[in-house]
Amino acid sequence: MSEIVLVVAAHPDDEVLGCGGTIARHVAAGDQVHVLFMADGEASREEADIRQRRLAANNCADALGISERIFLDWPDNKLDSVPLLDVVQSLEPHIRRLNPSIIYTHFSGDLNIDHRVTAQAVMTACRPQPGSLPALKRILSFEVLSSTEWSMNEVFAPNYWIDISDTLEKKMLALAPYDSEMREYPHTRSYQNVRQLAGLRGASVGVEYAEAFVLLRAVEKSV
Ligand SMILES: [Zn+2]
C-alpha cells in the first residue's frame, strides 16, 4: 500500500539535507510526498532573496519528485518569537487534510531555534487523540548538518536508518539548487561532508549509505 509522506522542515534545504535520499526512495516506491516549510530561510528579509530561496525549494522538490510544497512564511530564525499555539494552528489544517502515514521533521535538540520550535509544533499538532490522524504510523526526526551536531547538550542518537545507497546521487543533485547555502570542506555543510555523513550512517548498519533518524512515535495497528 502506498504511503502519504509529509516532511515538515523549518527552512528550504532542511528537507533535502535531512531526508532527501529517503524522499527519493518514497517517490520511487510510488508514495506521495508533500513538504511543508515553516519559514523562508532568509534572515535578510530581502524580497529577491526570499523569491530565490523559494525557487530553489521548488527546483529541489522537482528533482526529488515531491508533489506538494506548502510555504507557511513564518519569520526566519525567530519562530520562538511567535506564540507556539499560532505556529501549531498554522500546521494543523495541513496535517489533518493530508492525513499522512509517515511524518519526517526536525530533532528537538538542534542548535537552530526554528528547528526546535518546528519539532515541538509537529508533536503538538500530532498529539494522539481518538479519531485524529487515523493513518499516522510513524513520526521520525532527521538530522541537519550545521545544526544537529552543533547542539548544546542534546545528542542525536539514531535508532532508525533508511538505506539510501540507491538514491544518494539523487540527493546530491537535488542539493544543487541550494548551492549558495553550501560551504567548502571542512565546513560541516559541504558536499563532501553530506556524503561522509551518509557513509557513516550507512556503515553503522552495514549498508553503503543511509540517512539516520530518531523514531519519535510508531503505531502498529496490525502485526
Ligand atoms: Zn534549517
Residues whose N, C-alpha, C, O or C-beta is under 5 A from the ligand:
A	BS01	ZN	A10 H11 D14
